[in-house]
Amino acid sequence: MPSKPSLDRWPLIYSQSSPVPHVATCSILQKAASGCTCSALHHTTMGSKSSAMEGLVLCLVAISVQVLVVAGVHRRPPALYVFGDSILDVGNNNYLPGEDVPRANRPYYGIDFPGMIPTGRFSNGYNTADYLAKSMGFVVSPPPHLSLPPTTSSLVALTAGGVSYASASAGILDSTNAGKCAPLSRLVEYFNATRAKMVAAVGSGAVDALLLKSIFLLGVGSNDLFVFAAAQQSRNRTPAERQSDAAALLADLLSNYSATITDLHAMGARKFAITNLGLLGCVPALRALDPAGACVDGLNQLAAGFNDALRSLLAGLAPRLPGLVYSLADSFSLTRDTFADPQASGYTDIAGACCGSGRLLAEGDCLPNSTVCSSRDQHVFWDRYHPSQRASLLTAQAFYDGPAQYTTPINFMQLAQSS
């Protein structure tokens, strides 16, 4: 991996405060779409934002469909749909109700984001989803689903480039962090609702053509293992019982994961970019519990077991689900190799957090009164659980078109460019 990648500042990013497109914008889109109807925009020069977006729906979706049907070749996938937890969340949890919902909407989150804005990403800047989106050719990361106005038109308009459904603390199981997040099953429901609104606007044929070429990014499962491991510590179980419990957990996780991919496939998804679990036992929050700052090997072994089962699951699903193509990224091996030779990637600290409090800055959350390190690009971890912006960039680079050992059977670039 390159030791000194460039942290490009993106010129555009989704914002709730983005202005309603002007009639002139519609004119440009209309020409590009060769006749898409933009009359709704003309009626809203003095009108509402929601009505303005209705016109933009037809323009954007028509452009996407024309690229699919007429051009036949893409410079990038037409859309990216993101499902996962806090590693991929770009702000959905900001819109979930409840005091116990984890949110990254405060300093020092976003300290390296343009404008030093805490966007809801659990990072000092951009996260892995952002960099993967950019690698695939998107100018902006897909917006958080829950930030979109609750109208059919505005939601469909924004799905021309995709939507992020990822929710911090989400698990594969509904019971994982219940009430504090949107679990994976609900994320799939969100997408199904998005799809239904798209179909209502432009018809099933156009939507099927769009989804056929779109990328579905999935990264989830860490929180299920964290919750399980914490619960096991308070239970008086024999080694044999612990092994049985772990086997039952993995069976449940893989059953739900299989159902998720099958359901998304039935809704039109064909291209899946999937990340497995990293060295969960080596996050700073757990290292801080050990006098020597060591990793929790048992949790790493459980993550490895999940990864082996996930790899087998995907290999079995591919021939059974027509048209399914996938790339499985190996976070576990990437993290292991990084920890074995941190200097090769420019890291000076692989154990501690950059923002937090206490030992390794990992005994407390990243808060406005926390200690913040100055060498953020030299830390693997930003807070007690999440990677730094630079670690996210290196991860995206490795999965997109990096060394072959980190993706199978193809890399994310090959997936995105496949026909």
C-alpha positions in Angstrom: 0.0 0.0 0.0 1.3 3.5 -0.7 2.7 5.2 2.4 1.7 8.8 1.6 -1.6 8.9 -0.4 -3.1 12.2 -1.3 -6.2 13.2 0.8 -8.0 15.0 -2.0 -10.6 17.6 -0.9 -13.7 16.9 -2.8 -15.3 19.9 -4.5 -18.8 18.8 -3.8 -20.6 17.0 -0.9 -24.3 16.5 -0.2 -25.8 19.1 2.1 -29.3 19.6 3.4 -28.8 23.3 2.7 -28.2 22.7 -1.0 -30.3 25.2 -3.0 -33.3 24.1 -5.0 -32.2 23.7 -8.7 -33.0 26.8 -10.7 -34.8 26.7 -14.0 -31.5 27.1 -15.8 -30.3 23.9 -14.2 -33.4 22.2 -15.6 -32.6 23.5 -19.0 -29.2 22.0 -19.0 -30.5 18.7 -17.7 -33.3 18.7 -20.3 -30.8 19.0 -23.1 -28.7 16.3 -21.7 -31.7 14.0 -21.4 -33.0 14.8 -24.8 -36.5 15.8 -23.9 -37.0 15.0 -20.2 -39.9 17.1 -18.9 -38.9 19.9 -16.6 -42.1 21.8 -16.4 -42.4 21.3 -12.7 -39.3 23.3 -12.2 -40.7 26.2 -14.2 -43.8 26.2 -12.0 -41.6 26.4 -8.8 -39.5 29.5 -9.5 -41.9 31.0 -7.0 -43.0 27.7 -5.5 -42.0 25.0 -3.1 -38.9 22.9 -2.9 -40.7 19.6 -3.1 -42.4 20.6 -6.4 -39.1 21.7 -7.8 -37.6 18.3 -7.0 -40.5 16.6 -9.0 -39.1 18.1 -12.2 -35.6 17.2 -11.2 -36.7 13.5 -10.7 -37.6 13.1 -14.3 -34.4 14.8 -15.5 -32.0 12.8 -13.4 -33.6 9.4 -13.8 -34.0 10.0 -17.5 -30.4 10.8 -17.9 -29.4 7.7 -15.9 -31.7 5.5 -18.0 -30.4 7.0 -21.3 -26.8 6.3 -20.2 -27.8 2.7 -19.6 -29.9 2.1 -22.7 -28.4 4.4 -25.3 -24.7 4.6 -24.4 -24.4 1.1 -23.1 -21.0 1.9 -21.5 -20.4 3.7 -18.2 -17.6 5.7 -16.8 -19.0 4.8 -13.4 -22.0 2.8 -12.1 -25.3 4.7 -12.2 -25.8 4.4 -8.5 -24.3 3.2 -5.2 -26.5 1.9 -2.4 -24.8 1.5 1.0 -25.8 -0.8 3.8 -23.8 -1.2 7.0 -22.8 0.3 10.4 -20.7 3.2 11.6 -17.8 2.4 9.3 -20.0 3.4 6.4 -22.6 5.7 8.0 -22.5 9.2 6.5 -25.1 10.7 8.9 -28.2 8.6 9.1 -28.0 8.3 12.9 -28.3 12.1 13.1 -32.0 11.7 12.2 -32.9 8.7 14.4 -34.8 9.6 17.6 -33.6 8.6 21.1 -31.0 9.7 23.6 -29.1 6.4 23.3 -28.6 6.6 19.6 -24.8 7.0 18.8 -24.2 10.1 16.8 -21.0 11.8 15.5 -22.6 15.2 15.2 -20.2 17.0 17.5 -16.6 18.1 17.6 -14.0 16.7 17.2 -15.7 14.5 14.6 -15.1 16.1 11.2 -12.1 18.1 12.3 -10.4 17.3 8.9 -13.7 17.5 6.9 -13.9 20.5 4.7 -15.1 23.4 6.9 -14.4 21.2 10.0 -18.0 20.1 10.0 -19.2 17.1 12.1 -21.3 15.4 9.5 -22.3 12.3 11.4 -19.4 10.3 10.1 -17.5 8.5 12.8 -14.2 9.9 11.5 -12.0 12.9 11.6 -13.0 13.4 8.0 -14.2 11.1 5.3 -14.9 7.4 5.8 -14.5 4.3 3.7 -17.8 4.7 1.9 -16.8 8.2 0.8 -13.5 7.0 -0.7 -15.0 4.0 -2.4 -17.7 6.2 -3.9 -15.0 8.5 -5.3 -12.9 5.6 -6.6 -15.9 4.4 -8.5 -16.3 7.8 -10.2 -18.9 9.5 -8.0 -18.3 13.2 -7.3 -20.2 13.0 -4.0 -20.9 10.2 -1.5 -24.5 9.0 -1.6 -26.6 11.0 0.9 -28.0 9.5 4.1 -31.5 8.2 3.5 -33.0 9.7 6.6 -31.8 13.1 5.6 -34.0 13.1 2.5 -37.3 15.0 2.6 -40.2 12.6 3.0 -41.6 13.1 -0.4 -41.6 10.7 -3.3 -40.1 13.2 -5.8 -37.1 14.4 -3.8 -36.2 10.9 -2.7 -36.3 9.5 -6.2 -34.3 12.4 -7.6 -31.4 11.8 -5.3 -31.4 8.0 -6.0 -30.0 8.8 -9.4 -26.6 8.6 -7.7 -27.6 6.3 -4.9 -28.4 6.5 -1.2 -26.7 5.5 2.0 -28.8 3.5 4.4 -25.9 2.7 6.8 -26.6 3.2 10.5 -24.0 3.4 13.3 -24.4 0.5 15.8 -26.4 -1.6 13.3 -26.1 -5.3 13.3 -27.1 -8.2 11.2 -29.5 -9.3 14.0 -32.4 -7.1 14.9 -31.6 -7.6 18.6 -28.1 -6.1 18.3 -28.2 -2.6 19.9 -32.0 -2.6 19.6 -33.4 0.9 19.8 -30.1 2.6 19.2 -29.9 2.2 15.4 -31.6 0.9 12.2 -30.7 -2.8 11.9 -29.9 -4.5 8.7 -33.4 -5.7 8.1 -34.7 -2.1 8.3 -32.0 -0.9 6.0 -33.3 -3.3 3.4 -36.9 -2.1 4.1 -35.7 1.5 3.5 -34.2 0.5 0.1 -37.4 -1.4 -0.8 -39.4 1.8 -0.1 -36.9 3.8 -2.2 -37.3 1.3 -5.1 -41.1 1.5 -4.9 -41.0 5.3 -5.2 -38.6 5.1 -8.1 -40.9 2.6 -9.9 -43.9 4.9 -9.2 -42.0 7.7 -10.9 -40.5 6.1 -13.9 -41.7 2.5 -14.2 -40.2 -0.8 -13.3 -38.3 -1.3 -16.6 -36.2 1.9 -16.1 -35.6 1.0 -12.4 -34.6 -2.5 -13.2 -32.1 -1.2 -15.8 -30.7 1.2 -13.3 -30.3 -1.3 -10.5 -28.8 -3.9 -12.8 -25.6 -1.8 -13.1 -25.6 -0.3 -9.7 -23.3 -1.2 -6.8 -24.7 -2.5 -3.5 -22.0 -2.0 -0.8 -22.4 -4.0 2.4 -20.3 -3.9 5.5 -21.9 -5.2 8.7 -21.5 -7.7 11.5 -18.9 -6.1 13.9 -21.6 -4.9 16.3 -23.1 -8.4 16.6 -19.8 -9.8 17.7 -19.1 -6.9 20.1 -22.5 -7.4 21.8 -22.1 -11.1 21.9 -18.6 -10.9 23.4 -19.7 -8.5 26.1 -22.6 -10.7 27.0 -20.4 -13.8 27.3 -18.2 -12.1 29.8 -21.0 -11.8 32.3 -22.1 -15.4 31.8 -20.7 -18.4 33.7 -20.2 -20.7 30.7 -17.9 -23.7 30.2 -15.5 -23.7 27.2 -17.7 -26.2 25.4 -20.8 -24.0 26.1 -19.0 -20.9 24.8 -18.0 -22.8 21.6 -21.6 -23.9 21.1 -22.9 -20.3 21.7 -20.5 -19.0 19.1 -21.5 -21.6 16.6 -25.2 -20.7 17.1 -24.4 -17.0 16.7 -22.5 -17.5 13.5 -25.4 -19.7 12.1 -27.9 -16.9 12.9 -25.7 -14.2 11.4 -25.1 -16.1 8.2 -28.7 -17.1 7.8 -29.7 -13.4 8.1 -26.9 -12.3 5.7 -28.1 -14.9 3.2 -31.6 -13.6 3.4 -30.5 -10.0 3.0 -28.6 -10.7 -0.2 -31.4 -12.9 -1.5 -34.0 -10.2 -0.8 -31.9 -7.4 -2.4 -31.4 -9.7 -5.4 -35.2 -10.1 -5.7 -35.5 -6.3 -5.7 -33.1 -6.0 -8.6 -29.6 -5.9 -7.0 -26.9 -7.8 -9.0 -23.5 -6.3 -8.1 -22.5 -6.7 -4.5 -19.3 -5.1 -2.9 -19.0 -6.7 0.5 -16.4 -6.2 3.2 -15.8 -8.8 5.9 -14.8 -8.1 9.5 -11.4 -6.8 10.6 -9.4 -7.5 13.8 -12.2 -6.6 16.1 -10.3 -7.6 19.2 -7.6 -4.9 18.4 -9.8 -1.8 18.6 -8.4 0.7 21.2 -11.4 0.3 23.5 -10.6 -3.4 24.0 -6.8 -2.9 24.1 -7.3 -0.3 26.9 -8.8 -3.1 29.1 -5.6 -5.2 29.0 -2.6 -4.1 31.2 -0.3 -4.7 28.3 -2.5 -3.2 25.7 -2.9 -6.6 23.9 -5.7 -7.6 21.5 -8.6 -9.8 22.5 -7.6 -13.0 20.6 -10.9 -14.7 21.2 -12.9 -12.0 19.5 -10.4 -12.0 16.6 -10.9 -15.7 16.2 -14.7 -15.3 16.2 -14.3 -12.6 13.5 -12.2 -15.0 11.5 -14.8 -17.7 11.8 -17.5 -15.3 10.6 -15.3 -14.3 7.6 -14.7 -18.0 6.6 -18.4 -18.7 6.7 -19.3 -15.5 4.8 -16.8 -16.4 2.0 -18.5 -19.9 1.7 -21.9 -18.3 1.8 -21.2 -16.0 -1.1 -19.6 -18.8 -3.2 -22.7 -20.8 -2.7 -25.2 -18.0 -3.4 -23.6 -16.9 -6.7 -24.6 -19.9 -8.8 -28.1 -19.9 -7.3 -29.0 -16.3 -7.8 -29.1 -15.5 -11.6 -26.8 -12.6 -12.6 -25.3 -12.1 -9.1 -21.7 -10.8 -9.2 -19.7 -10.0 -6.1 -16.4 -8.8 -4.7 -15.5 -9.8 -1.1 -13.0 -7.5 0.5 -10.7 -8.9 3.3 -10.6 -6.3 6.1 -9.2 -8.9 8.4 -6.1 -9.6 6.3 -5.6 -6.0 5.5 -5.6 -5.0 9.1 -3.4 -7.9 10.1 -0.8 -7.0 7.5 -1.0 -3.3 8.5 -0.4 -4.1 12.1 2.5 -6.4 11.2 4.4 -3.6 9.4 2.7 -0.2 10.3 5.6 1.9 9.1 5.1 0.6 5.5 1.8 2.5 5.6 3.1 5.5 7.4 1.6 4.7 10.8 3.3 5.4 14.2 0.3 4.3 16.4 -1.8 1.2 15.7 -3.1 0.7 19.3 -4.4 4.0 20.6 -7.2 6.4 19.6 -6.5 9.9 18.3 -9.5 11.5 20.1 -10.7 10.4 23.5 -9.7 10.2 27.1 -7.9 7.9 29.5 -5.5 5.1 28.7 -4.7 4.9 25.0 -7.3 7.8 24.7 -9.7 4.8 24.5 -11.4 4.7 27.9 -13.8 7.5 26.9 -15.7 8.6 23.7 -14.5 11.4 21.5 -16.2 14.5 22.9 -15.7 18.3 22.6 -13.6 18.3 25.8 -11.5 15.3 24.7 -7.8 15.2 24.0 -7.0 15.2 20.3 -3.7 14.1 18.8 -1.9 16.3 16.2 -0.6 13.4 14.0 -4.0 12.1 12.9 -2.7 10.7 9.6 -0.2 8.5 11.5 -3.0 6.8 13.6 -4.9 3.8 12.4 -7.8 4.7 14.7 -9.6 8.0 15.1 -11.6 7.1 18.2 -11.9 4.1 20.4 -13.6 2.0 17.7 -13.3 3.7 14.3 -10.6 4.2 11.7 -9.0 7.5 10.9 -9.7 9.3 7.6 -6.3 8.1 6.3 -7.0 4.5 7.3 -10.3 4.7 5.5 -8.5 6.0 2.3 -6.0 3.2 2.4 -8.7 0.6 2.9 -10.7 1.9 0.0 -7.6 1.9 -2.2 -6.8 -1.7 -1.3 -10.3 -2.9 -2.0 -10.8 -0.9 -5.2 -7.7 -1.9 -7.2 -5.1 -2.8 -4.6 -3.2 -6.1 -4.1 -5.1 -9.1 -5.3 -5.0 -10.8 -1.9 -7.4 -8.3 -0.4 -10.4 -9.1 -2.7 -12.0 -12.2 -4.2 -12.9 -13.3 -6.8 -12.5 -9.8 -8.3 -11.8 -6.4 -6.9 -14.2 -3.5 -6.5 -13.0 -1.8 -9.7 -13.6 -4.9 -11.8 -17.0 -5.2 -10.2 -17.9 -1.6 -10.9 -16.8 -1.9 -14.5 -18.3 -5.3 -15.2 -21.1 -5.6 -17.8 
